[in-house]
Amino acid sequence: MTAISVPIVPSENGVARYLREIWRFPVLTAEEEYMLALRWREHGDVDAAHKLVTSHLRLVAKIAMKYRGYGLPVADLLSEGNIGLMKAVKKFEPERGFRLATYAIWWIKAAMTEYVLRSWSLVRMGTMAAQKKMFFNLRRLKSRLEILDNGDISVDDARALAERLNVSEEEIVDMNRRISSRDASLNTPLGEEEGMEFQDTLVDDSPSPEAIAIRGDEASRRRRLLVDALKTLNERERHIFVERRLKEDPVTLEELGQHYGISRERVRQLEARAFEKIQDLVRVNAGADASALAA
């Protein structure tokens, strides 16, 4: 497949300038994005792919900042995230009805996660799942439990974290020390401009309490619409849809085909039909909800 090019991420000294430059690329409307994606998929239009990628570079930067606490170069995180973004553009299917950003987030995070794990050289694959969970959730849990991030943690804090993550207290203490020992200073100089520091590129993008409440209500409404729509599918369609669309690790077409004694293509057709039914029902029910609220 034809290669897609993106602006080169400079060394750490040029990150601040790069972050300013990528904001010059325009944000695409849903229609513009759809047409560009079709031009890329159907005609191999590299210019269309380039516009899709550059319009989402700021998304990569936003996600990269959330990984900055692992003591790794921001420039490398941006580069890895851009690779994930390009993979997302190559595999993006606009006819499914989702925006590219929604699809690309998974690929960007996956690329950065793998980079972090490669850089840290964690553990053997036998315990990788538990180590990954602890590695990436430790900071979040410390913040939620209001545990100060100031070096070694107390016995009580280690016990509380160990219970949440289902690991030993010793593992919590060890992982906390390993992460803390590689924290990057917020006062690390950036760019050629005198006085520019790493913290100058960071913004607090946390949602307000009102936004969190609205988002929670919206998520609950969407879950209800989805559950109601799933009830209208027959047992086989519902099972295929759940296994293919709602699982974090989707079952393959081949496995489902073997389960039902049908071909992979037939499973794909059933999945597509179920997806169309769900989409139509969700739209209808969402419209009914909106009408009821307006009445």
N, C-alpha and C positions, 0 to 999 in steps of 0.2 A: 504494500500500500504506500501511496505517496506520503512523504514525510511532511509534518506540519511544523513550521518554525514559530518560535516565540521570542520576545526580547530576551537577551542574555542577562541572567542574574549576575551582577558583578560580585567582587569580593566583599567582605564585611564592611570595608571602608566606603563602599558605594551603595549600601542597602538603603540608606535614607533617601538618596536621590532616586533610586529605582522605585521606591514606594510612592514617591510623588509623581513619577512619570506614568505609572500604570493607571493612575486616576484620570489621565487624559483620554483613555479609550472609552467610547460611549457605551452606555448600558442599552441593550437591545430590548425592543418590545417583544411580546410573545409572537406576533406575526412575523417580525423580522427574523427572529431566532428560528422559527419553523421553516421559513423559506430558505434560509442559509443552510440549515441542516439537510434539507432535501437536495439542495445543489451539491453538497458534499457527498451525500450517500449515493445519489443517482448519477452524478456526473463527475465525481472526483474533483470538484472545484476547490483547489487549495486555498484560493483567496477567501472563499466562504468559510472554510475551516479555520483559517487564520483569524477571521473576525470573531468567530465563536470563541476561540481560545482567548484572544486579547480582551474581549469584553468580560471575561470571568477571572482575569488575573488578580483583581482586587479580592475576589472570594478566596483564592489561594493565600493571599497575604493575611487575610483575616484569620483563617484557620491556622496558619503558621504561627501567629502570635500566641495562640492557645497552647502551642507546643514549646514555647520559648523557655519554659522552666526546667528543661532537661539538660541545660548547659551546652547545647549544640549550636553551631553557627546558624544564624537566621538565614543567611544566603543559601546554605545547603538545604534547609527546610523548604525554602521557596523553590529551589530547583527541583527537589523531589516532588513537591506538590504540583509543579507545572507539568511534570511527566505524568502524574496521575490524571491531571486535567486533560492532557492530550489523549490519553487512553479513553477517557470518558467521551470525548468528542468523537473519536473513531467508532465507538460502540453505541453512541446515542441513537435512539429510535424515536423521532419526534411524533410519530403516529400513535404512540402509546398515551399521549395526552399530558405528559409531565414536562415541566421546564427543565432545561439543561442543568441549572444550578442544583435542583433537587437530586438529579442523578449523579452529578459530578462530585458532590460532597463526599460520597462513599469512596470514590476512587482517590480523591485528594487525601482524605484521612488515611486510607489504606497505605498509600505511598509513604506518607510521613511516618506512620506507625512502624512500618517495616524498616525505614531508615533509622528511627530511634532504636529499635531492637537490635539492628545490625551494629549500630555504634556502641551500644552498651554490652553486646555479647552476653546476653543474660544467662541462660541455663540450657541444659540438655532438653531435647524435645519432650522427654517423658513428663516433665513438670511445667512445660511452657504455658499451658492454659492458666494455671493458678498464678504463675509468675507474672504473666501479662496482666491479669486482673488486678493484682496487687500493685504492679508497677504504674499502671495508668490511673488507678482509682485512689491511690494513697493521698495525693494532694487534695483531691476533691473531698474525700472523707475528713481529712484534717480540718479543712475549712468548715465543713458542715458541723463538725463536733466542736468547733471553735478551739482547736488545738494550735497553739502558736508555732509558727515555722521557724524555730530558732535553734536548730541543732538537734541534739538527742532529745527523745521524748521520754516522758515519765512511764513508770511501770503501769499505772492506771490507764494512761492514754494508749499504751501499746496493747493492753488487754482489750480495751474497747475496739480498737481498730482490728485486732486479730479476730474478734468475734464477728465483726461485720464482713470481713473478707475470708473467713473460714481458713485461716492459716495460723501458724504458731506465733507467739509473741516475739520469739527470737528472729523469725523471718521478717517481721515488721520492723524491728529495730535495725536489722542489717540493711534492709532495702532503704529505709529512711536515711541511714548514713551514706549509702551509695549515691542516692539522689542529691542529698544536701551537699555532698562534697563536690558536685559538678554544677552547682547553681551558677548562672551567669549574673554578673553584677548589672544592675540597672544603670549604673554610671559608666558603663563601657563606652568609650568614644566611638562615634559613627561618622562616616562621611568626611569630606574634606573641610566642611565648614567648622570653624573654631567654636568650641562649646557645644556642638551637637552630640548628645548622648543617646544611648539605646532607649531610655525611658521617654525621650521626646517623640518616638515613633509609635508609642502605645496609646491606645484610647480605651476608656471604659465603655464597652459595648453591651454591658449587662442590661437586660430589659427592666423597665420600671415595674413596681408592684401591680399597677393597673394593667400593664401589658401582659404580665404573667397571668393575671386573673382572666383576661380576655382570651389569651392563648389557651388556657386550661379549659375554658368553656367551649371554645371552638373545637379543641381536640376531642372533648367528650361528645360533642354533637356529631363530629365526623365518625367517631367509633360507633355511635348509635345508628347512624345511617348505614354504615358498613354492615353491622350485625343484622339489621333489618333486611338489607339486600341479600345477604348470604342465605337467609332463611328461604328465599324464593328459588334457590338453585336446587337441583336434585342432588342426591347423596354423592354421586360420582363427580359431578361438576364442582360441588363444594369442596370435596376432598382434594381434587386436582388444583383448584384455585388457592386453597390454603397452603398446600405443600409447595406450590410454585411461586406464589406472590406474597405470602405473609410470613414465611419462615425466614429466619436470618440466614440459614444455610439451605437454600432450595434443593428439593429432590430433583434429580435429573429426569428428563423425558424418558430415557431408557428404563429407569427403575419403575416409573409409573406405568409404562407400557407393559413391562413384565408383570406388574401387580394385577393389571386388568386384562392381560392377554391381548393387547392391541398394539399397533405400531406407534413409533415415536411421533410420526406425523399426525396420527389421529389424536394423540394426547395433546399435541400443540394446538390442533384445531379446537379441541374441547376447552383448553385453557383460554384461547382467544375468545371463544364464544361466551364463556363464563365471565371473562373480563368485560366484554361489551355489555352483558346484562347488568353487571354490577355498576358500570359507569352510568348506564341509562337510568337505572333505578335510583342511584344516589342523586343524580341531577334532578329527577322528578321529585323525589322526597325533599331535597334541599329547597327546591322552588316552592313546594307546599309549605315548608316551614317558614320561608320568607313571607309568603302570602298571609299566613296565620298571624305572624308578628305585626304585619302592616294593618291587619283588620282592626 
